[in-house]
Amino acid sequence: MTNKTTMGIVMMVAAVALLTTMNVFVKLIGTEYHPTQITFIRNAIAMVVIVPFLLRGGGMGILKTSRWQLHFARSIAGTAGNVLFFFAFQHMTVGDVIVISQAVPLFVTIFAVIFLSERVGIRRWLATSLGFAGVIIAINPAGDFASVSLIAVVATALWATTILLMRRLGTTESPYTVAFYYMLTGALVTACFQPWYWHDLNSHVIWLFLGTGITGALGQILMSSALKLAKASVVSPFNYTGILWAVGFDLVIWGVIPAWTTLVGAAIITATGVYTFHRETVVRKKKNQLTERARHDKSRCNQSCYLRYLWYGRRLAQVGGG
């Protein structure tokens, strides 16, 4: 394991810890403050925190972009997801919401097929199906079911949408650029709701709001840095450490022990999510190998290679399923 990989893993674990802490702050703020107000203040503070990193990463010039539509779509989906997540954290235990949110890779798989026409093989479909079974077990519809759990599921789907959009933005945009426009757009959109939902801050919650903005911004920066230092297939599974942080916070602050359904659901979601990451890595590696082999043959090929190219095309299509 290289130093960069090790540092990437450490950064991912730290990022997840910070983002879980942000969610704890949201829960401590309480239901007296509307989720749109929390999102507005969080984004405004985070935007200020990001500016020094942005200046260090290339200056204001890196904000130039021609992909406004993608930035806007990513920001709207992310902001809506944040509002719903914050609502869920206000009414559920941190651990329960975090467990449901770990289903993101499963939603990403489905949305990639629907919107990006990606091919998914039987093994990833089985993993996705088992993962959603884990989600159903975690929300426990036959037992102590809370309808707000469905809000967390919708928020998770929106989060998965932002990941797909970030994949496209990541090919040309700096992580700081994506984060800045996300925070800016989110602040502007949620500001429109404040005439109806704004509630004056008291001295008790000011520090909690500051903590929400700072931990949210630093968590986003560390996560982006982790994905730049190491392969996503290596560091992304460490996102599941959020379950440990969440359960720990629930136990220490609120004295809440997770239900057995939450633990079983978490185990299934984690296992299927890690397997999905693994299969994506295997499929991507095979496709790269076949593409490189085709390029190598093409450089010294004549007309007799035509059938071989057809074979490469079929193999690439098959591998795409994974």
Backbone torsions as a table, in degrees:
resi	resn	phi	psi	omega
1	MET	NA	126.0	-177.4
2	THR	-76.9	164.5	178.4
3	ASN	-62.3	-37.6	179.5
4	LYS	-64.3	-40.5	179.0
5	THR	-64.5	-44.1	178.5
6	THR	-60.3	-45.8	179.6
7	MET	-63.9	-37.0	177.9
8	GLY	-62.8	-42.0	178.4
9	ILE	-64.2	-45.1	179.1
10	VAL	-60.1	-42.9	179.7
11	MET	-65.0	-39.1	179.6
12	MET	-65.3	-43.9	178.5
13	VAL	-61.9	-43.3	178.9
14	ALA	-64.9	-39.5	179.1
15	ALA	-62.4	-44.7	179.8
16	VAL	-64.3	-39.4	178.0
17	ALA	-62.3	-42.8	179.8
18	LEU	-65.9	-43.4	-178.9
19	LEU	-68.0	-34.3	174.9
20	THR	-67.5	-38.9	176.4
21	THR	-62.0	-39.4	175.8
22	MET	-57.0	-43.7	-179.4
23	ASN	-66.9	-33.5	175.4
24	VAL	-64.2	-42.9	176.9
25	PHE	-58.8	-41.2	179.3
26	VAL	-60.5	-43.0	-179.9
27	LYS	-67.2	-38.2	179.4
28	LEU	-68.1	-30.3	177.2
29	ILE	-60.6	-37.1	173.2
30	GLY	92.6	173.0	-175.5
31	THR	-79.0	-5.5	179.3
32	GLU	-64.3	-24.9	-178.3
33	TYR	-109.2	131.1	-176.7
34	HIS	-69.5	144.8	179.9
35	PRO	-56.4	-31.2	178.5
36	THR	-68.2	-34.7	177.0
37	GLN	-68.6	-41.3	178.6
38	ILE	-62.9	-43.2	179.3
39	THR	-63.8	-42.9	179.6
40	PHE	-59.2	-50.7	-178.1
41	ILE	-68.0	-40.8	178.5
42	ARG	-58.3	-48.2	-177.4
43	ASN	-66.1	-39.9	-179.7
44	ALA	-63.4	-44.4	179.2
45	ILE	-67.6	-44.5	-178.6
46	ALA	-62.0	-36.0	179.6
47	MET	-62.6	-40.5	178.0
48	VAL	-66.4	-40.1	-179.7
49	VAL	-64.6	-36.5	-176.1
50	ILE	-72.6	-28.6	-174.1
51	VAL	-53.1	-48.0	179.0
52	PRO	-59.3	-38.4	177.5
53	PHE	-66.9	-37.9	179.3
54	LEU	-63.9	-44.8	179.4
55	LEU	-63.1	-39.6	179.7
56	ARG	-70.8	-29.6	-176.3
57	GLY	-84.2	1.8	178.1
58	GLY	147.8	-1.1	177.5
59	GLY	83.5	179.3	-176.8
60	MET	-65.5	-15.5	179.6
61	GLY	-62.5	-26.2	-178.2
62	ILE	-74.8	-6.6	176.6
63	LEU	-78.5	-11.9	178.1
64	LYS	-65.6	131.2	-178.0
65	THR	-152.4	153.7	174.5
66	SER	-113.8	9.4	-175.0
67	ARG	-112.9	51.8	-176.3
68	TRP	-61.9	-38.1	-177.0
69	GLN	-63.9	-43.0	178.9
70	LEU	-66.4	-41.8	177.7
71	HIS	-59.7	-43.1	-178.4
72	PHE	-65.5	-45.7	-179.5
73	ALA	-63.0	-43.7	179.2
74	ARG	-62.4	-40.5	-177.2
75	SER	-69.7	-41.0	179.8
76	ILE	-65.7	-46.1	179.2
77	ALA	-62.5	-42.6	-179.8
78	GLY	-65.4	-41.4	-179.5
79	THR	-66.5	-45.3	177.7
80	ALA	-61.1	-42.0	177.6
81	GLY	-62.0	-40.9	178.6
82	ASN	-61.9	-46.4	-179.7
83	VAL	-58.4	-45.4	-179.4
84	LEU	-68.2	-40.9	177.3
85	PHE	-61.6	-45.2	-178.9
86	PHE	-62.5	-37.5	175.8
87	PHE	-62.2	-43.6	-180.0
88	ALA	-64.0	-42.0	179.6
89	PHE	-64.8	-30.0	178.4
90	GLN	-68.6	-27.5	-171.6
91	HIS	-116.0	-5.0	179.3
92	MET	-128.1	168.7	173.9
93	THR	-70.9	152.1	180.0
94	VAL	-59.9	-41.7	-178.3
95	GLY	-61.7	-42.7	-179.2
96	ASP	-62.5	-43.4	-179.3
97	VAL	-67.2	-42.8	-179.2
98	ILE	-62.5	-40.9	179.5
99	VAL	-60.5	-46.9	179.3
100	ILE	-62.1	-40.0	-177.3
101	SER	-66.1	-19.3	179.9
102	GLN	-72.6	-3.2	176.9
103	ALA	-80.5	6.0	-179.0
104	VAL	-51.9	-48.8	-179.4
105	PRO	-57.9	-29.6	179.9
106	LEU	-69.7	-44.4	176.4
107	PHE	-65.1	-38.1	179.0
108	VAL	-59.9	-42.5	178.6
109	THR	-58.8	-47.4	-178.5
110	ILE	-66.1	-46.4	-178.1
111	PHE	-66.7	-32.2	178.3
112	ALA	-65.4	-34.5	177.2
113	VAL	-70.6	-43.7	-175.1
114	ILE	-71.9	-47.0	-170.6
115	PHE	-99.5	-25.2	-177.8
116	LEU	-111.5	0.2	179.2
117	SER	58.2	31.6	176.4
118	GLU	-74.5	148.7	178.0
119	ARG	-92.5	134.8	179.2
120	VAL	-127.6	127.3	-177.5
121	GLY	-81.3	177.9	-174.2
122	ILE	-63.5	-34.4	-177.1
123	ARG	-67.5	-41.8	178.5
124	ARG	-71.8	-31.6	175.5
125	TRP	-65.7	-40.6	177.7
126	LEU	-63.5	-43.3	178.6
127	ALA	-61.5	-41.4	179.5
128	THR	-64.8	-42.5	179.3
129	SER	-62.9	-44.4	178.3
130	LEU	-64.3	-37.4	179.1
131	GLY	-61.9	-42.5	179.0
132	PHE	-70.7	-27.9	172.5
133	ALA	-63.7	-37.8	176.1
134	GLY	-63.5	-37.5	177.5
135	VAL	-63.6	-43.8	-180.0
136	ILE	-62.6	-41.3	178.2
137	ILE	-63.5	-40.8	-177.4
138	ALA	-64.8	-40.3	-178.9
139	ILE	-82.4	-13.2	170.3
140	ASN	51.2	64.8	-177.4
141	PRO	-65.4	-22.4	-178.6
142	ALA	-89.8	-7.5	-177.5
143	GLY	-119.6	-122.6	-178.1
144	ASP	-82.6	71.4	-174.0
145	PHE	-86.7	134.3	175.0
146	ALA	-114.7	126.5	-177.8
147	SER	-61.1	-23.7	179.0
148	VAL	-64.7	-17.8	176.1
149	SER	-58.7	-34.7	179.6
150	LEU	-67.5	-30.9	174.8
151	ILE	-62.4	-41.3	178.6
152	ALA	-65.0	-36.1	178.5
153	VAL	-66.0	-44.5	178.4
154	VAL	-63.1	-41.1	177.6
155	ALA	-61.0	-38.7	178.1
156	THR	-64.4	-40.1	177.2
157	ALA	-63.1	-39.9	177.7
158	LEU	-66.1	-38.4	177.5
159	TRP	-62.4	-42.2	177.6
160	ALA	-61.3	-37.3	177.1
161	THR	-61.6	-41.9	179.4
162	THR	-64.5	-33.8	179.3
163	ILE	-65.9	-42.8	177.5
164	LEU	-62.4	-41.2	178.8
165	LEU	-67.9	-35.5	178.5
166	MET	-68.1	-30.4	175.5
167	ARG	-59.1	-41.7	-179.2
168	ARG	-74.9	-40.0	179.4
169	LEU	-68.1	-33.1	-176.1
170	GLY	-64.5	-16.2	-179.7
171	THR	-73.9	-21.5	-177.4
172	THR	-131.1	-19.5	-171.2
173	GLU	-106.1	147.8	173.5
174	SER	-71.6	146.1	176.1
175	PRO	-56.9	-34.6	179.2
176	TYR	-67.7	-35.9	178.5
177	THR	-64.6	-46.9	179.9
178	VAL	-61.5	-45.4	-178.4
179	ALA	-65.1	-41.5	-177.5
180	PHE	-63.8	-48.4	-179.1
181	TYR	-67.2	-31.5	176.0
182	TYR	-64.4	-48.3	-179.9
183	MET	-65.0	-41.7	-178.8
184	LEU	-64.2	-50.4	-179.4
185	THR	-62.9	-43.1	179.0
186	GLY	-61.2	-40.5	178.8
187	ALA	-65.2	-42.7	-178.8
188	LEU	-66.8	-42.9	-178.2
189	VAL	-65.9	-48.1	-178.3
190	THR	-71.1	-23.1	176.3
191	ALA	-61.6	-30.1	-179.4
192	CYS	-64.3	-23.0	-177.4
193	PHE	-92.9	-9.0	-172.8
194	GLN	-66.0	-31.1	176.2
195	PRO	-55.8	-26.2	-179.5
196	TRP	-97.9	-29.6	-170.8
197	TYR	-115.0	-6.3	-175.6
198	TRP	-64.9	134.8	177.2
199	HIS	-130.5	128.0	-176.5
200	ASP	-57.7	140.3	-177.9
201	LEU	-83.2	136.6	173.3
202	ASN	-96.9	170.6	-174.5
203	SER	-63.1	-25.4	-177.7
204	HIS	-69.7	-37.3	-173.1
205	VAL	-96.4	-12.2	-178.4
206	ILE	-56.3	-44.7	-178.9
207	TRP	-68.1	-32.0	177.7
208	LEU	-68.0	-40.4	177.4
209	PHE	-64.8	-42.0	176.7
210	LEU	-60.7	-43.9	179.0
211	GLY	-62.3	-37.6	178.2
212	THR	-61.5	-45.5	-179.4
213	GLY	-68.2	-42.6	-176.6
214	ILE	-69.9	-47.8	-179.9
215	THR	-65.7	-35.6	178.2
216	GLY	-64.3	-44.0	-179.6
217	ALA	-67.4	-47.8	-178.3
218	LEU	-65.4	-35.3	177.5
219	GLY	-63.8	-42.9	178.3
220	GLN	-63.2	-43.5	-178.6
221	ILE	-64.6	-45.5	-180.0
222	LEU	-64.4	-38.7	179.6
223	MET	-65.6	-42.7	177.5
224	SER	-62.9	-40.9	179.8
225	SER	-66.5	-39.0	179.0
226	ALA	-61.8	-41.1	-179.4
227	LEU	-71.6	-21.3	176.2
228	LYS	-82.2	-33.7	-177.0
229	LEU	-79.0	-35.2	-174.6
230	ALA	-134.0	163.0	-179.8
231	LYS	-64.4	142.4	179.7
232	ALA	-58.7	-35.5	-178.6
233	SER	-65.2	-23.0	-179.5
234	VAL	-87.6	-46.4	-172.4
235	VAL	-89.7	-28.2	-175.4
236	SER	-59.0	-40.8	178.5
237	PRO	-58.6	-22.5	179.3
238	PHE	-72.5	-6.1	173.3
239	ASN	-62.5	-24.5	-179.4
240	TYR	-72.4	-10.2	173.8
241	THR	-64.2	-16.0	176.5
242	GLY	-58.0	-30.8	178.3
243	ILE	-63.4	-42.1	179.6
244	LEU	-65.1	-45.2	178.1
245	TRP	-60.0	-45.0	-176.1
246	ALA	-64.2	-46.6	179.4
247	VAL	-62.4	-39.1	178.0
248	GLY	-62.6	-45.6	178.1
249	PHE	-62.8	-43.3	178.9
250	ASP	-58.5	-42.1	-176.7
251	LEU	-70.8	-44.8	-175.1
252	VAL	-74.1	-44.0	-173.4
253	ILE	-86.9	-44.2	-173.9
254	TRP	-111.2	-3.4	-179.8
255	GLY	65.3	28.7	-177.3
256	VAL	-96.6	126.9	175.0
257	ILE	-100.5	128.4	-177.3
258	PRO	-62.9	144.7	177.2
259	ALA	-68.6	157.7	-179.2
260	TRP	-63.0	-31.9	178.9
261	THR	-66.0	-36.0	177.3
262	THR	-64.9	-43.3	-178.6
263	LEU	-66.7	-43.2	179.4
264	VAL	-65.3	-46.1	178.1
265	GLY	-59.8	-41.6	178.9
266	ALA	-61.7	-41.7	-179.8
267	ALA	-63.4	-43.2	-179.1
268	ILE	-67.8	-45.7	-179.4
269	ILE	-62.2	-42.4	-179.6
270	THR	-64.4	-46.8	-178.3
271	ALA	-61.7	-45.7	-178.6
272	THR	-70.3	-34.9	178.2
273	GLY	-65.1	-44.9	178.5
274	VAL	-63.4	-40.7	178.7
275	TYR	-63.8	-39.2	178.2
276	THR	-61.6	-43.8	175.9
277	PHE	-58.8	-42.2	-178.8
278	HIS	-63.4	-46.3	-178.6
279	ARG	-64.5	-39.0	178.0
280	GLU	-61.4	-38.7	179.1
281	THR	-66.6	-43.9	180.0
282	VAL	-62.6	-45.7	-178.9
283	VAL	-63.9	-44.1	-180.0
284	ARG	-62.0	-39.8	179.9
285	LYS	-65.0	-43.2	179.2
286	LYS	-63.9	-42.0	179.7
287	LYS	-63.7	-41.1	178.7
288	ASN	-63.8	-39.7	179.7
289	GLN	-64.9	-44.3	-179.9
290	LEU	-66.4	-40.0	178.6
291	THR	-62.9	-43.6	-179.9
292	GLU	-65.9	-37.4	179.2
293	ARG	-66.0	-40.3	178.6
294	ALA	-64.3	-41.6	178.9
295	ARG	-64.3	-39.4	-179.9
296	HIS	-64.0	-44.1	-179.7
297	ASP	-68.6	-35.1	-177.4
298	LYS	-62.9	-33.5	-177.0
299	SER	-67.0	-18.7	179.9
300	ARG	-133.2	35.9	-174.9
301	CYS	-108.6	155.2	172.9
302	ASN	-122.7	-164.2	-174.1
303	GLN	-63.7	-25.3	-178.3
304	SER	-68.0	-10.9	-178.5
305	CYS	-85.6	-0.1	-174.0
306	TYR	-57.1	-44.7	-180.0
307	LEU	-63.7	-32.8	179.0
308	ARG	-66.3	-38.4	177.8
309	TYR	-63.8	-38.5	176.4
310	LEU	-61.6	-39.3	178.7
311	TRP	-64.1	-44.0	178.2
312	TYR	-59.8	-41.2	-179.8
313	GLY	-62.4	-43.3	178.9
314	ARG	-65.2	-40.9	-179.9
315	ARG	-64.3	-40.7	178.1
316	LEU	-62.1	-39.5	179.0
317	ALA	-66.2	-40.4	178.6
318	GLN	-66.4	-43.8	-179.5
319	VAL	-62.6	-33.1	-179.3
320	GLY	-56.4	-23.7	179.8
321	GLY	-70.9	-43.4	174.6
322	GLY	65.9	NA	NA
